[in-house]
Amino acid sequence: MGKVVVIDHPLIQHKLTYIRDENTGSKEFRELVEEVSMLMAYEVTRDFPLQETEINTPVGPAKTKVIAGRKVGLVPILRAGLGMVNGMLKLIPAAKVGHVGLYRDPETLKPVEYYCKLPTDLPERDLIVIDPMLATGGSAVAAIGFLKERGAKSIKLVCLIAAPEGISAVQSAHPDVDIFAGAVDSHLNDHGYIVPGLGDAGDRLFGTK
Ligand code: URA
């Protein structure tokens, strides 16, 4: 079973409070989401292996460490996932970014892929799927499934806020995927919104309603 890591760093918890606040406007919301995403990238990359290297400091030779050539792919789920990309890229600038767009078929209620553009070397990359709100888990489960169909082997899921329902859905469909969240909230309401959550992440990021 994939682990669930709630990143309870004080900076993340503090910023999440203002992200949740209904009085926070889009500009500040976007900036805070970017900052929290950068902080989350720090935790999500904690298990990256290191290798030794030798350099010269101004004082003399030193055996030091660098990340062992990991290739990373960020995969935001459109559209709200876009809000977390730049923050993560600040800490993982060499990552390539793929995009997955999904909509829910009104008849079957199943997620249908309407856009997908991914790095060609997907199987060699450590993929970080980004979806700020893990609500029912439907989109995340489907997006991870699409990536696996295309050969992805290493996938983590990062969200700002998760609901228990979404965590269970991802864990049962994709037990190999670790989930990183800033908070796990109480439940979903009748409209599928996370309670207390932050409302519609896409609308708050992009100023739509
Ligand atoms: N998507 C959102 O943007 N917010 C929720 O609470 C649930 C899904």
Residues whose N, C-alpha, C, O or C-beta is under 5 A from the ligand:
A	BS01	URA	M133 A135 G192 Y193 I194 G197 G199 D200 A201 G202
